[in-house]
């Protein structure tokens, strides 16, 4: 189950996320944040 949250991020970070949405790396901002958080979790498990 997913839960809606609100986050505040630096404008440059948001520009990077939006650029990657435009180039079809991520479907949307939620997808980007979820993917990046999961990647960090996997990195920490190593």
JOUR-V291847 format. One record per backbone hydrogen bond with DSSP energy under -1.0 kcal/mol. CO is the residue of the C=O (numbers start at 0). NH is the residue of the N-H. If there is no record, write none. Layout:
BEGIN
co/nh
CO/NH
CO/NH
END
This chain:
BEGIN
co/nh
9/13
10/14
11/15
12/16
13/17
14/18
15/19
16/20
17/21
18/22
19/24
19/25
20/23
27/31
28/32
29/33
30/34
31/35
32/36
33/37
34/38
35/39
36/40
37/41
38/42
39/43
40/44
END
